[in-house]
Amino acid sequence: MNVLDKYFCREFFKLLTLCLLVFVMIYHVISFVGGVDNFLESKVSMGRMFIYHLYETPFIVMQMLPPSSLIAVIIMFTLMKKNNEIIALKCAGLNLWRVSRPIIITALFLSIALFLFAEVIVPITSSKSRGIYRVEVDKKVPQYLSSRSHIWFKGADCIYWIGRFDNAKKVMENFTLYFFDPSFRLAKRIDGRQGIWKDGKWEIRDGIVLKAGASGEYSLNRFNRIDLTLPETPEVFIREEKKPEEMSYWQLKRFAQTLRTEGYDATRYFVDLNVKLSFPFIIMSMILIGIPIALWRREAGAPVSVSLGLLFCFIYLLALGFSRSLAIAGIMPPVFSAWLANVLFFFLGIYFIQLVDR
């Protein structure tokens, strides 16, 4: 790395640090003002409130690093344009791509660093901040997924097949219970329309019992209601809902695969899994967009360029949100939806740089 590259990187990191601090402080102020009433009503101490915001900080940094990178590079190149440094570099035989090279390479390393930061630090702190707010402020128990379907589960005494399980009501619907003898021969089968957990027992309604006799024949009996004492409680079938930021990429992948295997609709989690992988690399796209924004007109100052940069950030969020919604609805593949905005802005940035460099 030559002296010029070191100079560019040093100036970029100075501005990036400043922009990131400003964005994080603004985020904290808005979050504090919007939530202080809830903390006070719940009689949460100021110390716990401070710890909550402290745990929130890594997630805020992860969210604010891409726009901070965009604003930092816009300010940097705007100042260089104002001081005629860009003209001087071009007169020395350097084109815009050569001038931008150290910043683009730095953006790549920042993207990798952001991914590792989101993998190692953010899941831990986000879980702690969410736990404080949910338990101490909202006074709620952990939030669970609403329902699941087509469940196979091997219990201590039987094998369950449940058409649908309602987590909120703790009710099994359209299910079958298989009971086996020591030689794994079917001893009894119970088909029920509904199974309700009451007083430590399963109340089975509207079903059929198929039971093996001593000589090997099976008898069939209908019932309106029977009570079964089984080791499996409703908690066995309930899955706690987690937010993507509370899990690393691999934890989220295992969680989504488990949900799909157990009968949940895990589409949203698979979409967020791909977004988790693509999001850090938005920094590359933001840098490529920011450089031509700063240089597109000589008379355009930093306020105008920064405003345009924020507009492009907003457009990016709209594009990502729209493609994510399409993927959750099953209209678009999760991988394509997660990377669509990045790819569009990446090539748009390259096109703009070529226009400005002419």
Secondary structure by P-SEA (a helix, b strand, c coil): ccaaaaaaaaaaaaaaaaaaaaaaaaaaaaaaaacaaaaaaacccaaaaaaaaaaaaaaaaaaaaaaaaaaaaaaaaaaaaaaaaaaaaaaacccccccaaaaaaaaaaaaaaaaaaaaccaaaaaaaaaaaaacccccccccccccccccccccccbbbbbccccccccccccbbbbbbcccccccbbbbbcbbbbcccccccccbbbbbbccccbbbbbbbcbbbbbccccccccbbbbbccccccaaaaaaaaaaaaaacccaaaaaaaaaaaaacccaaaaaaaaaaaaacccccccaaaaaaaaaaaaaaaaaaaaaaaaaaaaccccaaaaaaaaaaaaaaaaaaaaaaaac
